[in-house]
Amino acid sequence: PEAVTRRLRRHYRNRHRTWFAGDGSWPLAVPLGPPTEREATRDLHGVRGWIAAWQTWQGPGELAWTERAWPSLGRQRLPERVLLHSAEQLADWIGEGERWRRAVARRGALCTRFPRFAAHLGRHFDWLADAPDREFERLAKVLAWLAAHPDSGLYIRQLPIAGVDSKWVAANRARVTELLRLLRGGDGDLHALAGLRREPVLLRMRLLDPELRRAVGGLGDITAPVEDIAALSLRPARVFIVENLQTGLAVGDLADSLVFLGRGYAVDLFGDIPWLSERPCHYWGDQDTHGFVILDRLRACLPLTRSLLMDQATFLAHRDLWVEEAQPAPAQDLRRLTTAEGELYRGLIDHRWGPNLRLEQERIGWDYAWRRIESALFGP
C-alpha cells in the first residue's frame, strides 16, 4: 500500500488540475503485480507479508483479488489491482481529500452563478482548495457585482463591495482578470473587462521658454493627464524627449522649446498629442539595446524624431564610462533606426566592443552633452 500511495501521489500531482476541469476517465486501475509461482517460491515470506498488508488495508476504492492454482503452493488468493472510481477517492487515498472537496464545492458555487466557468477552473485549483473562506467570498462578491454592473465607470477604490479595496484587487488582479475574460468571452485588461475607470496617465513636461510659460499661466513644470496636455495650444519650435528624469530637470531655458521627462517604454502615448506630430522632436536616451528599442517605438508615432547623443562617436568617446547592461533587450529588427543608429545598435547586440555594454545618458558630462546638442540644433 505504501508504494501505491507514492505512485498515486505523483499521479495526482501531475493530473489533478486536469481532473478538476472535468477531464480524465474512471475508474483508474492500479495493477499490484501479483508474483509468479517461481517468484513466490523464492520469497515465500515476503509474499505472505505482502498479502497480509493488503488484507488489512481499509483505504478508499475497490481492491480486486485473483486466485492462482500453483502445483507447488496450492490455491492462492492474491491482490491483483486497486480500482479508484473518482478523483475524490484518489485524493482521499493520499490525504488530499479535504482540499479536493473544498475546491469542488467552491467550483460548484461559482459555476452555478457563472456557467461559463465550467471546465475552465483547473489552473485555479490550489487557490480554491486553500484560500480562506473570507477570500473566496470576496472573490465571489467581486465577480457578482461586476457581472451585474458591466459598465459602472467607477474607480477600483469606489467599488461598493464589503471587504474589497484597491489593495485586495491589486493582490488578486490576475485571477479576477482571467475569470472576467471567461465571463465576458473576450480579451482585455481588468479595466476594459470590468468597465472600470482608469487612473489618468500622467505626463511630465517642462516649458523652457518664458513665452511658453506665460501661455499656461506661468507654469514651467507641469505634470498632467495626457489628454490635458494634448488639449494645450502649444507650438514650440523644438521638443526634447529624454529618458532620464534628472537630465530633463537639468536643461536650462531655451527659446521656444520644451522637454518631456522619463517615460521609458511608454512612448506610444506621445502619439495621443496631436500638436507633437507637427513639431521637430528630439529623443535622448541611453546608448544600450533598450534605448534603441524605445527610439524605434517612438518613431512609430512620431516618424520624424531625431536622436541626440545616440551615435557611435559619442559611445566610443566615453569608454571609461561604459557599464554592463544587466538584461539586454532581445535582438530585434529595428527598421526605424537610421543607418548610423542601426550600426551602433548592431555593434551592441553583436558585442563588438565587449559583452553587454551600455553608456547611460546621465554619465555623459553635461558640458560635452550640451555642446553636442547645440551643434545638432543650431550648427557649429
LONU-274100 format. One line per 2 residues: their letters; for each residue x, y, z of C-alpha. Coordinates in nm, 4 decimals. Example, Ala and Ser with C-alpha at 12.3 -4.5 7.8 and 13.67 -1.06 7.14 Angstrom:
REM LONU-274100
AS = 1.2300,-0.4500,0.7800 ~ 1.3670,-0.1060,0.7140
This chain:
REM LONU-274100
PE = 0.0000,0.0000,0.0000 ~ 0.2800,0.2472,0.0752
AV = 0.4266,0.2022,-0.2732 ~ 0.0851,0.2562,-0.4306
TR = 0.0456,0.5725,-0.2223 ~ 0.3740,0.7102,-0.3575
RL = 0.2693,0.6287,-0.7136 ~ -0.0745,0.7871,-0.6723
RR = 0.0745,1.0978,-0.5156 ~ 0.2909,1.1529,-0.8240
HY = -0.0068,1.0867,-1.0496 ~ -0.2222,1.3302,-0.8536
RN = 0.0431,1.5998,-0.8661 ~ 0.0636,1.5729,-1.2452
RH = -0.3061,1.5320,-1.3243 ~ -0.5275,1.6806,-1.0523
RT = -0.5909,2.0091,-1.2356 ~ -0.6984,1.8163,-1.5448
WF = -0.9363,1.6029,-1.3389 ~ -1.0689,1.9129,-1.1659
AG = -1.1510,2.0631,-1.5057 ~ -1.3592,1.7557,-1.5868
DG = -1.1186,1.5502,-1.7953 ~ -0.9945,1.2020,-1.7160
SW = -1.1509,0.8560,-1.7300 ~ -1.2575,0.6474,-1.4334
PL = -1.2179,0.4007,-1.2773 ~ -0.8430,0.4240,-1.2535
AV = -0.6858,0.0778,-1.2268 ~ -0.3598,0.0420,-1.0364
PL = -0.2076,-0.3014,-1.1016 ~ -0.0402,-0.4523,-0.7986
GP = 0.1750,-0.7024,-0.9912 ~ 0.0970,-1.0409,-0.8290
PT = 0.4056,-1.2637,-0.8246 ~ 0.4550,-1.5712,-1.0394
ER = 0.4794,-1.9138,-0.8777 ~ 0.8566,-1.9053,-0.9187
EA = 0.8815,-1.5611,-0.7546 ~ 0.6564,-1.6713,-0.4680
TR = 0.8649,-1.9841,-0.4133 ~ 1.1864,-1.7830,-0.3962
DL = 1.0452,-1.5378,-0.1376 ~ 0.7535,-1.7061,0.0335
HG = 0.7914,-1.4985,0.3496 ~ 0.7869,-1.1721,0.1550
VR = 0.4818,-1.2712,-0.0481 ~ 0.2901,-1.3664,0.2661
GW = 0.3740,-1.0282,0.4195 ~ 0.2580,-0.8542,0.1018
IA = -0.0749,-1.0437,0.1077 ~ -0.1229,-0.9656,0.4750
AW = -0.0619,-0.5934,0.4148 ~ -0.3426,-0.5835,0.1612
QT = -0.5745,-0.7986,0.3735 ~ -0.5669,-0.5346,0.6469
WQ = -0.5897,-0.2397,0.4098 ~ -0.9005,-0.0216,0.4605
GP = -0.8463,0.2658,0.2187 ~ -1.0846,0.4141,-0.0386
GE = -1.1641,0.2488,-0.3696 ~ -1.2029,-0.1190,-0.4512
LA = -0.9448,-0.3907,-0.4080 ~ -0.9721,-0.6699,-0.6682
WT = -0.8373,-1.0180,-0.5869 ~ -0.7441,-1.3066,-0.8094
ER = -0.6873,-1.6768,-0.7494 ~ -0.3904,-1.8773,-0.8677
AW = -0.3646,-2.2582,-0.8656 ~ 0.0046,-2.3345,-0.8217
PS = 0.1227,-2.7007,-0.8240 ~ 0.3866,-2.6388,-0.5578
LG = 0.1954,-2.3971,-0.3330 ~ -0.1678,-2.4875,-0.3944
RQ = -0.4515,-2.2384,-0.4490 ~ -0.3628,-1.8832,-0.3526
RL = -0.5786,-1.5711,-0.3294 ~ -0.3720,-1.2680,-0.4319
PE = -0.4451,-0.8925,-0.4517 ~ -0.4421,-0.8016,-0.8210
RV = -0.5331,-0.4358,-0.8624 ~ -0.6861,-0.1326,-0.6948
LL = -0.9780,0.0423,-0.8642 ~ -1.0386,0.4069,-0.7849
HS = -1.3750,0.5271,-0.9117 ~ -1.3219,0.9030,-0.8840
AE = -1.0620,1.1702,-0.8311 ~ -1.2074,1.2219,-0.4850
QL = -1.1246,0.8619,-0.3920 ~ -0.7704,0.9082,-0.5178
AD = -0.7391,1.2330,-0.3202 ~ -0.8631,1.0543,-0.0088
WI = -0.6048,0.7790,-0.0598 ~ -0.3144,1.0249,-0.0475
GE = -0.4591,1.2512,0.2233 ~ -0.5764,1.5302,-0.0100
GE = -0.9478,1.4592,0.0175 ~ -1.0375,1.7621,0.2290
RW = -0.8664,2.0021,-0.0106 ~ -1.0264,1.8304,-0.3089
RR = -1.3788,1.8554,-0.1661 ~ -1.3310,2.2193,-0.0685
AV = -1.2153,2.3096,-0.4189 ~ -1.5018,2.1140,-0.5769
AR = -1.7580,2.2844,-0.3540 ~ -1.6243,2.6282,-0.4405
RG = -1.6128,2.5421,-0.8099 ~ -1.9768,2.4399,-0.7871
AL = -2.0704,2.7661,-0.6181 ~ -1.9010,2.9678,-0.8913
CT = -2.0336,2.7612,-1.1802 ~ -2.3897,2.7773,-1.0501
RF = -2.3703,3.1561,-1.0850 ~ -2.1377,3.1616,-1.3849
PR = -2.1837,2.8524,-1.6065 ~ -1.9080,2.9750,-1.8407
FA = -1.6552,2.8801,-1.5743 ~ -1.7277,2.5103,-1.6068
AH = -1.4229,2.3167,-1.7306 ~ -1.2024,2.6286,-1.7037
LG = -1.1035,2.6407,-1.3380 ~ -0.8315,2.3774,-1.3356
RH = -0.5457,2.6227,-1.3040 ~ -0.7153,2.7827,-1.0022
FD = -0.7425,2.4531,-0.8108 ~ -0.4801,2.5287,-0.5459
WL = -0.6309,2.8676,-0.4662 ~ -0.9824,2.7249,-0.4474
AD = -0.8561,2.4453,-0.2236 ~ -0.6522,2.6617,0.0132
AP = -0.7905,3.0169,0.0220 ~ -0.9569,3.1220,0.3479
DR = -1.3365,3.1356,0.3313 ~ -1.3386,3.5157,0.3530
EF = -1.1108,3.5411,0.0500 ~ -1.3299,3.3115,-0.1571
ER = -1.6389,3.5062,-0.0513 ~ -1.4732,3.8317,-0.1562
LA = -1.3867,3.6898,-0.4963 ~ -1.7425,3.5687,-0.5468
KV = -1.8817,3.9077,-0.4429 ~ -1.6499,4.0949,-0.6796
LA = -1.7414,3.8753,-0.9756 ~ -2.1134,3.9008,-0.8965
WL = -2.1023,4.2803,-0.8671 ~ -1.9002,4.3265,-1.1858
AA = -2.1332,4.0912,-1.3725 ~ -2.4323,4.2986,-1.2608
HP = -2.2617,4.6333,-1.3381 ~ -2.0547,4.5752,-1.6543
DS = -2.0051,4.9470,-1.7317 ~ -2.0011,5.1226,-1.3964
GL = -1.7250,5.3683,-1.4865 ~ -1.6076,5.3648,-1.1236
YI = -1.2524,5.3710,-0.9991 ~ -1.1462,5.0483,-0.8292
RQ = -1.1446,5.2117,-0.4878 ~ -1.5077,5.3174,-0.5403
LP = -1.6424,4.9619,-0.5728 ~ -1.9236,4.9260,-0.3136
IA = -1.8272,4.5731,-0.2091 ~ -1.7761,4.4947,0.1586
GV = -1.4209,4.3913,0.2413 ~ -1.2829,4.4805,-0.1023
DS = -1.0447,4.7680,-0.1601 ~ -0.7819,4.8641,-0.4172
KW = -0.5136,4.6634,-0.2316 ~ -0.7260,4.3483,-0.2479
VA = -0.7883,4.3990,-0.6186 ~ -0.4171,4.4595,-0.6816
AN = -0.3265,4.1354,-0.4999 ~ -0.5896,3.9379,-0.6944
RA = -0.5757,4.1220,-1.0259 ~ -0.4527,3.8306,-1.2376
RV = -0.7191,3.5901,-1.1091 ~ -1.0053,3.8398,-1.1384
TE = -0.8928,3.9391,-1.4883 ~ -0.8733,3.5804,-1.6113
LL = -1.2151,3.4943,-1.4701 ~ -1.3656,3.8067,-1.6263
RL = -1.2255,3.7007,-1.9624 ~ -1.4126,3.3736,-1.9234
LR = -1.7231,3.5583,-1.8130 ~ -1.7155,3.8138,-2.0931
GG = -1.5894,3.5770,-2.3596 ~ -1.3307,3.8308,-2.4752
DG = -0.9880,3.9741,-2.4101 ~ -0.8556,4.2877,-2.2478
DL = -0.7179,4.4069,-1.9159 ~ -0.9064,4.4394,-1.5887
HA = -1.0370,4.7900,-1.6530 ~ -1.1666,4.7098,-2.0011
LA = -1.3303,4.3837,-1.8955 ~ -1.4859,4.5239,-1.5785
GL = -1.5973,4.8570,-1.7243 ~ -1.3920,5.0432,-1.4639
RR = -1.2449,5.3881,-1.4927 ~ -0.8705,5.4104,-1.5363
EP = -0.6478,5.6407,-1.3429 ~ -0.5249,5.9120,-1.5779
VL = -0.1883,5.8557,-1.7430 ~ 0.0275,6.1446,-1.6281
LR = 0.2985,6.3080,-1.8337 ~ 0.5609,6.5490,-1.7026
MR = 0.6661,6.8417,-1.9183 ~ 0.8947,7.1402,-1.8602
LL = 0.8476,7.4581,-2.0623 ~ 1.1912,7.6068,-2.1274
DP = 1.0782,7.9417,-2.2712 ~ 0.9169,8.2219,-2.0647
EL = 0.6737,8.2885,-2.3510 ~ 0.5525,7.9279,-2.3435
RR = 0.5159,7.9500,-1.9657 ~ 0.3028,8.2605,-1.9939
AV = 0.0726,8.0709,-2.2321 ~ -0.0184,7.8353,-1.9465
GG = -0.0430,8.0846,-1.6640 ~ 0.3262,8.0938,-1.5765
LG = 0.3674,7.7243,-1.5035 ~ 0.7045,7.5833,-1.6026
DI = 0.6968,7.2257,-1.4709 ~ 0.3675,7.0513,-1.5440
TA = 0.2516,6.7015,-1.4592 ~ -0.0917,6.6402,-1.6055
PV = -0.3043,6.3771,-1.7800 ~ -0.2035,6.3189,-2.1394
ED = -0.5470,6.4368,-2.2535 ~ -0.4963,6.7741,-2.0826
IA = -0.1540,6.8233,-2.2375 ~ -0.2944,6.7254,-2.5772
AL = -0.5556,7.0000,-2.5418 ~ -0.2986,7.2773,-2.4877
SL = -0.2395,7.5250,-2.7685 ~ 0.1385,7.4946,-2.7830
RP = 0.3518,7.5278,-3.0948 ~ 0.7154,7.5101,-2.9765
AR = 0.9963,7.5241,-3.2294 ~ 1.1514,7.2099,-3.0798
VF = 1.0599,6.9336,-2.8385 ~ 1.3002,6.7199,-2.6358
IV = 1.2064,6.3766,-2.5047 ~ 1.4614,6.2490,-2.2531
EN = 1.4708,5.9168,-2.0724 ~ 1.6446,6.0273,-1.7534
LQ = 1.4450,6.2417,-1.5120 ~ 1.7371,6.4466,-1.3831
TG = 1.8591,6.5118,-1.7372 ~ 1.5230,6.6687,-1.8135
LA = 1.5429,6.8764,-1.4961 ~ 1.8950,6.9954,-1.5790
VG = 1.8017,7.1504,-1.9137 ~ 1.8021,7.5308,-1.8784
DL = 1.5936,7.7919,-2.0522 ~ 1.5900,7.7601,-2.4279
AD = 1.3889,7.9719,-2.6650 ~ 1.0673,7.8221,-2.7991
SL = 1.1432,7.4753,-2.6516 ~ 1.0045,7.2243,-2.4055
VF = 1.1126,6.8880,-2.2700 ~ 0.9192,6.5739,-2.1737
LG = 1.0721,6.3671,-1.8935 ~ 1.1311,5.9945,-1.8445
RG = 0.8561,5.7721,-1.9841 ~ 1.0670,5.4636,-2.0568
YA = 0.8926,5.2268,-2.2954 ~ 0.5611,5.4149,-2.2623
VD = 0.6388,5.6424,-2.5572 ~ 0.3282,5.5391,-2.7502
LF = 0.1308,5.8000,-2.5575 ~ 0.3115,6.0800,-2.7435
GD = 0.1012,5.9767,-3.0419 ~ -0.2036,6.0989,-2.8467
IP = -0.0766,6.4582,-2.8535 ~ -0.1759,6.5953,-3.1953
WL = 0.0399,6.9072,-3.1923 ~ 0.3571,6.6992,-3.1412
SE = 0.3314,6.5494,-3.4900 ~ 0.3869,6.8974,-3.6331
RP = 0.6890,6.9848,-3.4188 ~ 1.0586,6.8870,-3.4564
CH = 1.1152,6.6239,-3.1842 ~ 1.4486,6.5068,-3.0444
YW = 1.4950,6.1924,-2.8349 ~ 1.7892,6.1447,-2.5999
GD = 1.8088,5.8064,-2.4300 ~ 2.0663,5.5604,-2.3022
QD = 2.3033,5.4042,-2.5535 ~ 2.2012,5.0457,-2.4888
TH = 1.9727,4.7912,-2.6510 ~ 1.6657,4.9178,-2.4668
GF = 1.7372,5.2787,-2.5619 ~ 1.7327,5.1949,-2.9327
VI = 1.4178,4.9825,-2.8990 ~ 1.2455,5.2806,-2.7342
LD = 1.3690,5.5133,-3.0106 ~ 1.2350,5.2774,-3.2757
RL = 0.8993,5.2576,-3.0960 ~ 0.8807,5.6369,-3.0603
RA = 0.9233,5.6806,-3.4341 ~ 0.6168,5.4639,-3.4904
CL = 0.4054,5.7574,-3.3645 ~ 0.6481,6.0442,-3.4343
PL = 0.8304,5.9356,-3.7530 ~ 1.0466,6.2483,-3.7844
TR = 1.2030,6.2192,-3.4390 ~ 1.5785,6.2779,-3.4376
SL = 1.8098,6.1210,-3.1817 ~ 2.0625,6.3133,-2.9770
LM = 2.3950,6.1723,-2.8497 ~ 2.2997,5.8199,-2.9574
DQ = 2.5789,5.7766,-3.2070 ~ 2.8948,5.5706,-3.2285
AT = 3.1304,5.8674,-3.1887 ~ 2.9758,5.9589,-2.8535
FL = 2.9763,5.5963,-2.7427 ~ 3.3426,5.5375,-2.8260
AH = 3.4476,5.8706,-2.6748 ~ 3.3260,5.7555,-2.3336
RD = 3.4853,5.4119,-2.2964 ~ 3.5766,5.4846,-1.9357
LW = 3.2061,5.5315,-1.8542 ~ 3.0746,5.2102,-2.0071
VE = 2.8882,4.9774,-1.7731 ~ 2.7228,4.6395,-1.8137
EA = 2.3669,4.6149,-1.9366 ~ 2.2351,4.3525,-1.6951
QP = 1.9330,4.2458,-1.9028 ~ 1.9684,4.3430,-2.2689
AP = 1.6567,4.3606,-2.4825 ~ 1.6123,4.0641,-2.7187
AQ = 1.7675,4.1321,-3.0590 ~ 1.5118,4.2829,-3.2974
DL = 1.4913,4.4193,-3.6495 ~ 1.4581,4.7905,-3.5696
RR = 1.3701,4.9227,-3.9121 ~ 1.3000,5.2786,-3.7990
LT = 1.6604,5.3435,-3.6923 ~ 1.8842,5.5468,-3.9179
TA = 2.1848,5.3790,-4.0756 ~ 2.4205,5.5240,-3.8123
EG = 2.1898,5.4325,-3.5240 ~ 2.1429,5.0835,-3.6617
EL = 2.5182,5.0361,-3.6883 ~ 2.5677,5.1198,-3.3204
YR = 2.2715,4.9033,-3.2192 ~ 2.4084,4.6044,-3.4121
GL = 2.7509,4.6618,-3.2573 ~ 2.5942,4.6419,-2.9110
ID = 2.3962,4.3222,-2.9741 ~ 2.6961,4.1639,-3.1513
HR = 2.9264,4.2571,-2.8567 ~ 3.1609,4.4324,-3.0991
WG = 3.3322,4.6279,-2.8205 ~ 3.2620,4.3880,-2.5352
PN = 2.9754,4.1897,-2.3823 ~ 2.6533,4.3725,-2.2914
LR = 2.7921,4.7246,-2.2890 ~ 2.5892,5.0396,-2.2305
LE = 2.6521,5.4108,-2.1908 ~ 2.3959,5.5650,-1.9604
QE = 2.2676,5.9053,-2.0513 ~ 2.3480,6.0678,-1.7166
RI = 2.7132,5.9551,-1.7243 ~ 2.7989,6.1850,-2.0130
GW = 2.9480,6.5130,-1.8906 ~ 2.6931,6.7934,-1.9145
DY = 2.9251,7.0414,-2.0894 ~ 3.0113,6.7824,-2.3557
AW = 2.6488,6.6814,-2.3983 ~ 2.5103,7.0331,-2.4270
RR = 2.7755,7.1425,-2.6772 ~ 2.6816,6.8454,-2.8973
IE = 2.3119,6.9236,-2.8617 ~ 2.3590,7.2905,-2.9522
SA = 2.5692,7.1901,-3.2518 ~ 2.2991,6.9472,-3.3690
LF = 2.0234,7.2039,-3.3278 ~ 2.1865,7.5274,-3.4290
GP = 2.5017,7.4270,-3.6174 ~ 2.8669,7.4985,-3.5277
